[in-house]
Amino acid sequence: MLESLKINGGYVDFRKHNPIQFQPGLTLITGKNGAGKTLVGSEMIRFALFGSKALRRPASDYKKLDVELCFAVRGVSYRVTRSPSKALLSTADGFPMATGTTPVNAAVISLFGYGLAVFDIANCCNQNQVLAFSDRMLPTERKKLIDQTIGLAAIDELAAELGNEALAMGRDLKALQSRWESAPEEPAAPASPLSVDALRGEVATAHQAFVNVQVLKNALSQPLPELPEEPLRPEWFETFDADAAHQQSQVLTKAQERRTFLLGATANPPAAPEPYKAPEQPKPYLCPHTVEQLEAAIAVYQELNTLERQLASLDLPAMSVEQIEAGKNQLVLMNDWKAAQKLKLQGDAECPSCGHHFPNAHKALEHYAHVKDLPTCPEAPWTSDYLAYQLGLHSNYAKAGVLKAKIAALKPQLIFNAQDMLNNVRASAQAQQSWMDEVARGEAQAAIRLTAYDNKREIFDAHLAELAGLPDMSAYIEGLHQRLHELATYQQKLSQALLGAAAYQRAVSAQVEQQQALLKLEPVAATLPGLQAALETRLVYEADYRSYTKRKEDYDADYEKIAELEQEVADLKAGKAALVDLKVLIKSHLLPSLNMVASRLLSEMTGGSMQGIRMDDDFEIFIDGVHIQALSGSGQAVSNLALRLGLGQVLTNKVFSVFMGDELDGSMDAERAVFLVECLKKLRGSINQILLVTHKEQLMDHADQVILLGR
């Protein structure tokens, strides 16, 4: 059963419908073209369950698609979320069962027991696919589909698997029986009593002695190193003080480096800076008024503007006091006339003594005697609120007089262009201050440059004086360096000669020791060939003995297994025969049940005009004795639908009691479409949930639930 569906990121916006809840019974999905009826009614449900192969267009067109479907199989609820590249199947409480497209696809097929091909016949009829079962499938394909759905294909596969296993076991049995011509023979033990480990120790010792002999012979064959000669001592060696020469060289080198620095520092004497020249002073602005006078005049101008705006904002009355009083009198006269008319409507009374007629409200009418004889209602052009408003405006005359007096008093205090004058005065003062600041900065910078020049000149003169006291010692320093280099070369050669003499003495001593060791190792190395032969013989024996032991164990185990295989082959053959009998029994009941259910549905959908469907043993389809291909397009459509619904009830209804139809009534007239809906409603007892996508909104009254899209 379908529970709910969320669709996000597709080419139709379902945000105002999410989540779409599904109820048991017959659900109609309708709406305008492009509202996504097919997406909700079949495509997104099939995509959520079986992946991208259920989509009508390439998966690249659905990059942003994200779908969540809650559904139940055999009474257990699940939730699957899927996009073109990701998928997750979980239980209703969120426990993950499978993650990734391929694992989720396999898990869904395992839950249902069948895949998309069976689902699209037994649980779903897509748009323009009504004739798929009869017109687009060969009889052999219909047989294969039904066999896959009810498990006959699995029975065939299991029977074939049992037969193949029996044949394989028979081949293994023959192989085991032909494997042994006789029992394995135990190998003879070698003459040497030593174990493999002992022989390996002896061989290792002899081999190491052999290697050492070769190393010693190679070392003895090498010539002794030459005895080096002592180098010639310089003539000045005895009188030359190297430490004093080093110290003198360092002192003179530092003095020479200082002299080089001073030569560079005194190459270019510092130049005296240019004297500072002040910029031209700006001309001052001459104003006939002080700043205080200008600011006071600006304040007067602002106050005058405020008073004039207040004067302009005052509302003056449109009526005189006399006109207002006259309007009030007219309003009173109109209200009195209306009150008198209401009193007159109370009727007349008759005097019992004289028969004279008089108004029932004659006492009250005496108050309105001044208007009772007027034939029409007096006109009052103004309301009481308007008259009161006009009277209140008369107080503005006094306010206007006060404001005009203030304005007249302030106008003589105005100064023409006071704001411009004040701006010019301030700009001139700012320009003068900026000029004085610039002159002060220029003079300060000139003083700094002059001070810097004096400092540089003082340093330059000091460098000249120091340079005069430092003579050029480069040639003398070079001579010291040359004498020190010759001394270091002699000392290095002498050290190498002493080291060579010591190495020669060590080589002579080592050669004597190697000759003594060679005399001890040669007898031990001579035993290596015999020990290696004894070890090889022992290893071959032990390998042969292990092989014998293994073959003896295999021999005993194979003869035990031969008896087991003979019994298993007999059991497999008996199991295959039982599966063949089971398949015959299932098929003998399947087609009659399918034909009976489909015939009942066909009769209900056609109002009895078509009665029977029969699918024979060759899976050919006949309607009331006529082959289905001979019927009209509408007849084929309704017959296919009856077969699909029948397949759903007979084959898969206990697994997933849902049927979805997309535009099933598209090729039907109005009468047959109503028959179809009524038939689907009758199936509510045997199919838990039916979804029908349709354009015919007149069918909405026949549904248990209506999902209206795009509104």
DOLUMKE-44152 format. One line per 10 residues: number of its first residue (from 1); for each residue x, y, z of C-alpha. Coordinates in steps of 0.1 Angstrom, whole numbers, plus 5000, padded with zeros to 4 digits. Layout:
NUM) X Y Z  ...
This chain:
1) 5000 5000 5000  5011 5035 4992  5012 5059 5022  5028 5092 5011  5050 5108 4984  5073 5138 4984  5087 5152 4951  5113 5180 4951  5135 5195 4924  5116 5181 4893
11) 5104 5201 4863  5070 5205 4881  5068 5223 4914  5050 5201 4940  5060 5222 4971  5024 5232 4978  5012 5196 4976  5040 5179 4995  5036 5155 5011  5009 5138 4990
21) 4990 5115 5012  4973 5083 4997  4942 5067 5012  4928 5032 5008  4902 5028 4981  4898 5045 4947  4919 5077 4943  4915 5099 4912  4944 5121 4903  4934 5150 4880
31) 4943 5185 4870  4954 5207 4841  4979 5196 4814  5014 5200 4828  5003 5198 4864  5023 5165 4869  4994 5140 4871  5016 5112 4855  5045 5120 4878  5023 5115 4909
41) 5002 5087 4895  5030 5064 4884  5064 5077 4873  5078 5090 4906  5064 5059 4925  5081 5036 4900  5113 5056 4902  5113 5056 4940  5109 5018 4940  5130 5006 4910
51) 5154 5035 4901  5163 5054 4869  5151 5027 4845  5115 5036 4855  5119 5072 4842  5104 5083 4810  5133 5105 4800  5171 5102 4804  5184 5104 4840  5204 5135 4831
61) 5171 5154 4828  5164 5148 4865  5197 5160 4881  5180 5179 4909  5152 5154 4915  5147 5141 4950  5118 5117 4959  5106 5102 4992  5080 5074 4992  5065 5057 5022
71) 5048 5023 5014  5039 4990 5030  5045 4955 5017  5027 4925 5034  5016 4949 5061  5051 4962 5070  5059 4999 5064  5091 5012 5047  5105 5045 5034  5127 5049 5003
81) 5144 5082 4994  5160 5084 4960  5178 5108 4936  5193 5099 4902  5227 5091 4919  5217 5082 4955  5192 5059 4973  5183 5048 5009  5158 5022 5020  5148 5022 5057
91) 5121 5009 5080  5093 5033 5090  5111 5042 5122  5143 5052 5103  5165 5020 5106  5186 5018 5074  5182 4986 5054  5202 4994 5022  5222 5023 5010  5232 5031 4973
101) 5214 5026 4941  5223 4990 4933  5217 4977 4969  5184 4995 4972  5172 4981 4939  5181 4946 4950  5164 4951 4984  5131 4963 4968  5130 4934 4944  5136 4911 4974
111) 5107 4927 4993  5083 4924 4964  5095 4891 4949  5095 4906 4914  5110 4935 4894  5098 4964 4873  5087 4943 4843  5062 4924 4864  5053 4955 4884  5043 4974 4851
121) 5019 4946 4842  5004 4935 4876  5005 4968 4896  5007 4996 4870  4994 5005 4836  5013 5034 4822  5001 5060 4797  4997 5045 4762  5006 5010 4776  4971 4995 4780
131) 4977 4971 4752  5012 4961 4764  5001 4927 4777  4983 4915 4746  4996 4935 4717  5032 4942 4726  5041 4908 4743  5044 4875 4725  5027 4845 4742  5062 4832 4752
141) 5069 4865 4769  5036 4864 4787  5044 4829 4799  5079 4840 4811  5064 4870 4829  5038 4849 4848  5064 4822 4856  5086 4849 4871  5058 4863 4892  5045 4831 4908
151) 5079 4815 4911  5076 4788 4883  5108 4802 4868  5124 4798 4902  5111 4762 4903  5126 4755 4868  5158 4771 4879  5159 4750 4911  5151 4718 4893  5178 4725 4867
161) 5202 4734 4895  5194 4701 4913  5199 4682 4880  5232 4699 4873  5243 4693 4909  5235 4656 4905  5255 4654 4873  5284 4672 4889  5283 4649 4919  5282 4619 4895
171) 5313 4632 4878  5330 4637 4911  5320 4601 4921  5335 4587 4890  5366 4607 4894  5370 4595 4930  5364 4559 4920  5390 4561 4892  5415 4580 4914  5430 4551 4933
181) 5445 4520 4916  5461 4507 4948  5468 4518 4984  5498 4542 4989  5532 4527 4999  5554 4540 5028  5589 4553 5016  5622 4537 5030  5641 4557 5058  5676 4571 5049
191) 5709 4557 5064  5719 4589 5083  5704 4590 5118  5706 4629 5121  5674 4650 5119  5667 4677 5094  5674 4704 5120  5707 4688 5131  5719 4684 5095  5708 4720 5087
201) 5730 4732 5116  5760 4712 5104  5755 4724 5068  5752 4760 5080  5785 4757 5100  5804 4741 5071  5789 4767 5046  5799 4796 5068  5834 4781 5070  5835 4778 5032
211) 5824 4814 5028  5850 4826 5053  5877 4806 5034  5868 4823 5002  5868 4857 5019  5902 4851 5034  5917 4838 5002  5904 4869 4984  5918 4892 5011  5953 4875 5010
221) 5954 4879 4972  5952 4917 4976  5986 4936 4976  5998 4955 5007  5993 4993 5006  6024 5014 4997  6044 5030 5025  6042 5069 5019  6072 5093 5019  6075 5122 5044
231) 6068 5157 5027  6096 5183 5023  6096 5209 5052  6097 5246 5042  6129 5266 5050  6111 5291 5071  6092 5265 5092  6113 5268 5123  6111 5307 5126  6074 5312 5115
241) 6049 5319 5143  6015 5308 5128  5993 5320 5157  6008 5355 5156  6005 5356 5118  5968 5346 5121  5961 5374 5146  5980 5400 5126  5961 5389 5095  5927 5393 5112
251) 5936 5428 5126  5950 5440 5092  5920 5425 5073  5895 5444 5095  5915 5477 5091  5916 5471 5053  5878 5465 5052  5873 5497 5072  5895 5516 5046  5874 5502 5018
261) 5842 5513 5035  5856 5549 5040  5867 5551 5004  5831 5544 4994  5816 5567 5020  5838 5597 5009  5834 5592 4972  5805 5617 4969  5803 5647 4994  5767 5657 5005
271) 5749 5685 4986  5735 5715 5005  5697 5718 5004  5678 5745 4985  5663 5774 5007  5625 5773 5013  5603 5795 4991  5568 5803 5006  5537 5802 4983  5518 5834 4975
281) 5493 5845 5002  5456 5844 4991  5437 5878 4991  5412 5882 5021  5374 5887 5015  5362 5921 5027  5327 5920 5042  5307 5951 5056  5292 5930 5084  5306 5910 5112
291) 5301 5872 5115  5277 5877 5145  5256 5901 5124  5254 5876 5095  5245 5847 5118  5218 5868 5135  5203 5878 5101  5203 5841 5090  5184 5831 5122  5159 5859 5115
301) 5154 5846 5079  5148 5810 5092  5123 5823 5118  5105 5844 5092  5102 5813 5069  5087 5794 5098  5061 5821 5105  5051 5824 5069  5046 5787 5066  5024 5787 5097
311) 5004 5816 5083  5000 5798 5050  4988 5766 5068  4959 5783 5086  4924 5775 5072  4901 5805 5072  4863 5800 5073  4842 5799 5041  4811 5812 5059  4803 5843 5081
321) 4789 5840 5116  4755 5852 5103  4756 5825 5076  4764 5799 5102  4735 5810 5124  4711 5809 5094  4723 5774 5085  4717 5762 5121  4681 5776 5119  4675 5759 5086
331) 4688 5726 5101  4665 5729 5132  4635 5737 5109  4642 5705 5088  4646 5683 5118  4614 5696 5134  4595 5690 5101  4608 5654 5100  4598 5648 5137  4563 5662 5129
341) 4559 5638 5100  4568 5608 5122  4541 5619 5147  4515 5622 5120  4522 5586 5109  4508 5575 5143  4473 5578 5128  4441 5597 5137  4415 5593 5165  4377 5600 5164
351) 4358 5619 5191  4330 5596 5203  4307 5625 5210  4310 5647 5179  4328 5624 5154  4356 5648 5149  4390 5633 5137  4422 5645 5152  4458 5631 5153  4467 5606 5180
361) 4499 5627 5188  4480 5661 5187  4495 5671 5220  4531 5666 5207  4523 5682 5174  4515 5715 5192  4553 5719 5198  4558 5717 5160  4529 5740 5150  4553 5762 5131
371) 4561 5735 5106  4531 5712 5105  4514 5729 5076  4545 5730 5054  4538 5708 5023  4575 5697 5018  4606 5693 5039  4626 5725 5043  4661 5722 5027  4692 5724 5050
381) 4723 5725 5028  4749 5720 5056  4753 5694 5084  4757 5704 5120  4793 5691 5120  4802 5713 5090  4786 5744 5106  4805 5737 5139  4838 5733 5119  4832 5766 5101
391) 4825 5783 5134  4857 5769 5149  4878 5783 5119  4868 5819 5129  4894 5817 5157  4922 5815 5130  4916 5852 5122  4932 5862 5156  4961 5837 5150  4967 5851 5115
401) 4969 5887 5129  4995 5877 5155  5016 5860 5128  5015 5889 5104  5026 5913 5132  5056 5891 5139  5065 5889 5102  5063 5927 5099  5086 5932 5129  5113 5907 5116
411) 5116 5919 5079  5137 5951 5087  5163 5928 5104  5171 5909 5072  5205 5913 5054  5205 5905 5016  5226 5874 5008  5236 5870 5044  5243 5832 5040  5266 5838 5009
421) 5285 5865 5028  5289 5842 5058  5302 5814 5036  5327 5837 5018  5340 5851 5052  5345 5816 5065  5361 5803 5033  5385 5833 5033  5394 5827 5069  5400 5790 5062
431) 5422 5798 5031  5443 5822 5052  5447 5796 5079  5456 5769 5053  5483 5793 5038  5498 5799 5073  5498 5762 5080  5515 5754 5047  5542 5781 5053  5548 5767 5088
441) 5552 5731 5075  5575 5743 5046  5598 5762 5070  5599 5732 5094  5608 5708 5066  5635 5732 5054  5649 5733 5089  5649 5695 5091  5667 5692 5057  5693 5717 5068
451) 5699 5698 5101  5702 5665 5081  5727 5682 5058  5748 5694 5087  5748 5659 5102  5758 5643 5069  5786 5669 5064  5800 5663 5099  5801 5625 5093  5817 5630 5059
461) 5845 5652 5074  5851 5626 5101  5854 5598 5075  5879 5619 5056  5900 5624 5087  5899 5586 5095  5908 5576 5060  5939 5597 5061  5952 5576 5090  5947 5542 5073
471) 5974 5532 5047  5967 5505 5020  5979 5471 5035  5964 5447 5008  5998 5435 4994  6011 5427 5029  5979 5409 5039  5981 5388 5006  6017 5377 5016  6006 5366 5050
481) 5977 5346 5035  6001 5329 5011  6025 5319 5039  5996 5305 5060  5983 5285 5031  6018 5269 5024  6020 5260 5061  5985 5243 5061  5994 5223 5029  6026 5210 5045
491) 6008 5200 5077  5981 5182 5058  6006 5162 5037  6025 5153 5069  5993 5140 5086  5984 5119 5055  6019 5104 5055  6016 5094 5091  5982 5079 5086  5995 5059 5056
501) 6024 5044 5076  5999 5033 5103  5976 5017 5077  6006 4998 5062  6015 4983 5096  5978 4973 5103  5976 4956 5069  6008 4935 5076  5994 4924 5110  5960 4915 5095
511) 5976 4894 5067  5993 4873 5094  5960 4868 5113  5942 4858 5081  5967 4831 5072  5963 4816 5107  5925 4816 5104  5926 4800 5069  5946 4770 5083  5917 4764 5108
521) 5887 4768 5085  5898 4748 5054  5892 4713 5070  5857 4724 5082  5848 4738 5047  5859 4705 5031  5829 4686 5048  5802 4708 5031  5795 4686 5000  5789 4654 5021
531) 5766 4672 5046  5746 4689 5018  5740 4654 5002  5729 4639 5035  5705 4669 5041  5690 4666 5007  5684 4628 5012  5667 4635 5046  5645 4663 5031  5634 4641 5002
541) 5625 4613 5026  5605 4635 5049  5587 4651 5019  5579 4616 5005  5567 4606 5040  5544 4636 5043  5530 4629 5008  5525 4593 5018  5506 4604 5050  5485 4629 5030
551) 5477 4603 5003  5468 4577 5029  5444 4602 5046  5429 4612 5012  5426 4575 5003  5406 4568 5035  5386 4600 5032  5377 4594 4995  5364 4559 5001  5341 4574 5029
561) 5330 4602 5005  5322 4578 4977  5294 4563 4998  5281 4598 5007  5281 4610 4971  5262 4579 4959  5234 4587 4985  5234 4625 4976  5231 4618 4939  5200 4597 4945
571) 5185 4624 4968  5190 4651 4942  5174 4631 4914  5144 4625 4937  5142 4663 4945  5142 4672 4908  5113 4648 4901  5093 4663 4930  5098 4699 4916  5086 4689 4881
581) 5055 4674 4897  5049 4706 4917  5051 4728 4886  5025 4708 4868  5002 4710 4898  5006 4748 4901  5000 4755 4864  4969 4733 4864  4952 4758 4888  4967 4791 4877
591) 4952 4798 4843  4916 4789 4853  4918 4812 4883  4932 4841 4862  4905 4835 4835  4877 4835 4860  4888 4867 4878  4896 4886 4845  4862 4875 4830  4843 4889 4860
601) 4862 4922 4858  4856 4925 4820  4819 4920 4824  4817 4947 4851  4838 4972 4831  4817 4967 4799  4783 4966 4816  4779 4930 4805  4785 4936 4768  4817 4915 4770
611) 4816 4884 4792  4846 4860 4791  4884 4861 4789  4903 4829 4783  4941 4825 4781  4949 4790 4769  4979 4768 4777  4999 4785 4749  4991 4819 4766  4970 4831 4736
621) 4941 4854 4746  4905 4850 4735  4875 4873 4743  4841 4856 4742  4857 4831 4718  4873 4858 4695  4911 4864 4695  4919 4897 4712  4937 4910 4681  4903 4909 4662
631) 4886 4934 4687  4884 4972 4683  4910 4994 4700  4886 5001 4729  4877 4964 4733  4914 4955 4734  4921 4982 4759  4894 4971 4784  4903 4935 4779  4940 4942 4786
641) 4930 4962 4817  4908 4933 4830  4937 4909 4825  4962 4933 4843  4938 4937 4872  4933 4899 4873  4970 4893 4873  4973 4918 4902  4947 4899 4922  4957 4864 4915
651) 4995 4868 4914  5007 4898 4935  4978 4911 4955  4990 4895 4988  5024 4912 4983  5015 4948 4972  4977 4954 4970  4980 4984 4947  4970 4991 4911  4979 5024 4893
661) 4964 5034 4860  4975 5064 4839  4948 5077 4815  4931 5042 4813  4899 5059 4801  4916 5079 4775  4903 5058 4746  4869 5051 4762  4836 5068 4757  4819 5084 4788
671) 4797 5054 4794  4825 5029 4794  4847 5052 4815  4819 5052 4842  4817 5014 4839  4855 5013 4844  4853 5035 4876  4824 5015 4890  4844 4983 4884  4874 4997 4901
681) 4853 5008 4931  4840 4972 4934  4876 4960 4936  4881 4979 4968  4873 4947 4988  4901 4928 4970  4926 4956 4960  4934 4979 4989  4944 5009 4968  4937 5020 4932
691) 4952 5052 4917  4936 5065 4885  4951 5094 4865  4923 5110 4844  4912 5142 4826  4875 5134 4832  4866 5155 4862  4830 5143 4860  4843 5110 4875  4853 5127 4908
701) 4820 5119 4925  4827 5082 4921  4861 5083 4940  4870 5078 4977  4898 5104 4973  4906 5131 4948  4941 5146 4944  4937 5179 4924  4970 5192 4911  4980 5226 4898
711) 4954 5246 4918
